């Protein structure tokens, strides 16, 4: 979830890389409620709130992941 320009909360669907590119990521890496900063490429239709993730950062401990889709 992220606020839009008017401060309204929007729910986003985020697509990660293929399993082979997620080296070191486990089902315990991220927990519900973790504050993360995600960068990526938006979907073609802005109203769909979809993002193809390029990087993720969890500020509380400095966890980072970045990768490209092949």
SELUMLUM-694169 format. One record per atom (N, C-alpha, C, O): y, z, x. Coordinates in steps of 0.02 Angstrom, whole numbers, plus 50000, padded with zeros to 5 digits. Layout:
# SELUMLUM-694169
YZX
...
//
This chain:
# SELUMLUM-694169
499425000050042
500005000050000
500615000050044
500625002950098
501144996750020
501764996450058
502334995350008
502244991949958
502924998150022
503494997149977
503784990149985
503804987450040
504024987349929
504374980949933
505114982149946
505314987849960
505524977049940
506244977549954
506604982349907
507134985049925
506334983449848
506634988049800
506324995049802
506504999349762
505864996149848
505555002649854
504935003649811
504645009049811
504744998549773
504154998949731
503524998049774
503504993749817
503025002249762
502405001849800
501994995749779
501884994649719
501774991949828
501364986049816
500684987149851
500664989749906
500154985149818
499484985649848
499314978849879
499394973649847
499084978949941
498924972849978
498184972349992
497844977450002
497914966249993
497234964850016
497294962250087
497654957450100
496944965550134
496994963750204
496304961450229
495804964850219
496294955650260
495674952850287
495654953950363
496124952150398
495104956850386
495014957950458
494634952150488
494444947550453
494524952550553
494154947450590
493404947750574
493174952250539
493044942950600
492324942850593
492014948850629
492314951450676
491434950850607
491114956950635
491054956750711
491124961850743
490914950950740
490844950450812
491484951850850
491454953350910
492054951350817
492694952650849
492934959850841
493454961750868
492554963850805
492754970650791
492414975650838
492234981150817
492324973750899
492004978050949
492354984850952
492964985150960
491964990250946
492244996950949
492474999750883
492645005650878
492474995650830
492684997950764
492055000250727
491554996550724
492085006250698
491525008750657
491785010650589
492385010350576
491335012650545
491545014750478
491945021250481
492265023050431
491945024750537
492335030950544
493005029850579
493395034550586
493155023750600
493775022450638
494395024050597
494855027250622
494415021950535
494985023250491
494755027350432
494205026350405
495165032050412
495015036450355
495505035150298
496075033050311
495295036250236
495775035650181
496375040150194
496295045950213
496965037550184
497575041350194
497875040550263
498445042750274
497515037450311
497805036150377
498435031850369
498425026750334
498965033850403
499575029650405
499475024450459
499365026250517
499505018150441
499415012750489
499975007650482
500275006950429
500105004150536
500584998550536
500174992250550
499844991750601
500204987550504
499814981450508
500274975450514
500774974950478
500124970950560
500474964550564
499964959050551
499374959750565
500204953550523
499754948050509
500094942150477
500714941850473
499694937550456
499944931450424
499854932050349
499304933350325
500404931250311
500354931850238
499974925950207
499924920550236
499704927250148
499374921850111
499894916850087
500494917850094
499654911450058
500094906050036
500514907949975
501064905349967
500264912449934
500614914449874
500844921749882
500434926249882
501494922749889
501764929449903
501564934549850
501444940349866
501514932449787
501364937049733
500644939849737
500494944849706
500214936549776
499524938949783
499464944949829
498954948449828
499964946149871
499964951849918
499324951849960
498954956749962
499214946249994
498634945550039
498884944550110
499404941450121
498504947250158
498704946850228
498094945850272
497584949150263
498144941350319
497624940450370
497844944250431
498304942250467
497524949850444
497754954650494
497694951850565
497184948850583
498214953050604
498214951350675
498204957550718
497924957550773
498504963050694
498484969350732
498564975250685
498834974750630
498314980950709
498384987150672
498534992750723
498254992850777
498984997150703
499165002850745
499165009150702
499435009150647
498845014450727
498865020950694
499295025350739
499065027750791
499935026550720
500405030050764
500205037150783
500375039450837
499835040750740
499695047850754
499305048850819
499385053950852
498875043950837
498495044750899
498515038550944
498195038350996
498905033550924
498975027650965
498415022550961
498395017851000
497945023450914
497405018650906
497705011750892
498145011050850
497445006650927
497674999750917
497074995050916
496574996150949
497134989850876
496664984250877
497064977950866
497534977950825
496894972750901
497194966250887
496684960850903
496254961650945
496744955350867
496264949950877
496474943750838
496924944050796
496154938350853
496294932050819
495694929950779
495124931550795
495824926350726
495294923250687
495114916750720
495554912850739
494484915450728
494254909250759
494134904050706
493934898450722
//
